Amino acid sequence: MKFCVIYQQTSHNAHSPVRVIEQTTGQGVGWINRYLDREYVRRLANTTLCTYAYNLLHFVRWWESVRHTGDIREGDLTESTLLEYVRFQSGQQPRPSPSIINDRVAVADRAIRNEFPDAPCQIARGFHHAFLRRKPMGLGRRQVAMSRLRVKVPKRNIVPLSVNEVARFWSSFRTARDLAIVGLMLLQGLRSAEVLALNRDDALLSEAQLRVRGKGNKFRFLPLAPETVQLLEHYLRLERPDPCSAALFVSLKGRMRGVRMTRAGLRSLFRHHRQTTSIKLANPHRFRTTFASDMVRAGMSLPALMKLMGHANIQTTLLYVSVTPQDVYLEYARAVAQHIRPLPKASS
């Protein structure tokens, strides 16, 4: 059996437009689609539903390989079901990252519990123990939490691009549209999905503001740097087709001219320029990281940076803050020069 994810518009308010089906028959995988319907009713974004669907697609393909069916019955589940699923992924080549494995296991666990509330595989044997969870920023009392089956995720070490790398990558672009896209990531810290979701009326250039739809369909208004305003004005005046869709960034050539730029198109754009400049780390998220690092070094407070980047938790913002030994030395030298009083002279 072959399974796939499809997207279909539906007029039913309780049915998710994202579905997992069996390709040959077109029949949906009931337990997965019922879970997606539940999450759709909770008004999760379609991008989130797609992520859940592809994670569950991976699980159901594994389940079909060991059980020869995509359907799940409560009697087939054991306390080691999720552990076996983790072992399977750990043995794949190339091996998925720990965060991907954890996301897949977590979504599969929730979907199975949605279908079978009393299923024994909710928490694999040997991983059910209590621990004290710290509050954000270490404030307040620690809470008791239950740990689920997870693979250890190595500590993230996010390295921003250097000034030379940014200059080389920037100089490789030739169109005003591409320069405006990179400018929004580097000077405003936007995610790639946020850039693609922008509409023309979101750019309030006369007020030097940008309306951004972030994760969870949350809107935020960002101040635009003068350089960003200039880049957007050049693109709108010189290259944006007329007529075209409501999207801010659209395809400039071919039969898709005037249609909203796709994720695949953005990935292809950055892939091409990484090859021409030999800067392997120049991806959209790396520019967002570089923006955060530049803002911190310029003296911006973490709460302000959190609002600019659209983070719900300041702990997430802290992941983007990398402090080098040179930063420590400069901060110390500044503090000594400004606030440390001279020592009194020793009496003879």
Sequence and secondary structure as in RCSB ss.txt:
>XXXX:A:sequence
MKFCVIYQQTSHNAHSPVRVIEQTTGQGVGWINRYLDREYVRRLANTTLCTYAYNLLHFVRWWESVRHTGDIREG
DLTESTLLEYVRFQSGQQPRPSPSIINDRVAVADRAIRNEFPDAPCQIARGFHHAFLRRKPMGLGRRQVAMSRLR
VKVPKRNIVPLSVNEVARFWSSFRTARDLAIVGLMLLQGLRSAEVLALNRDDALLSEAQLRVRGKGNKFRFLPLA
PETVQLLEHYLRLERPDPCSAALFVSLKGRMRGVRMTRAGLRSLFRHHRQTTSIKLANPHRFRTTFASDMVRAGM
SLPALMKLMGHANIQTTLLYVSVTPQDVYLEYARAVAQHIRPLPKASS
>XXXX:A:secstr
  EEEEE   S TTS SEEEEETTT  B HHHHHHHHHHHHTT  HHHHHHHHHHHHHHHHHHHHHHS S   GG
G  TTHHHHHHHHHHTSSS   HHHHHHHHHHHHHHHHHH TT TTSS TT  EEEEE  GGG S  EEEEE S 
            HHHHHHHHHT  SHHHHHHHHHHHHH   HHHHHH BGGGEEGGGTEEEEE GGG EEEEE  
HHHHHHHHHHHHHTS SS  SBSSBB SSTTBTSB  HHHHHHHHHHHHHHHT TT  HHHHHHHHHHHHHHTT 
 HHHHHHHHT SSHHHHHTT    HHHHHHHHHHHHHHH         
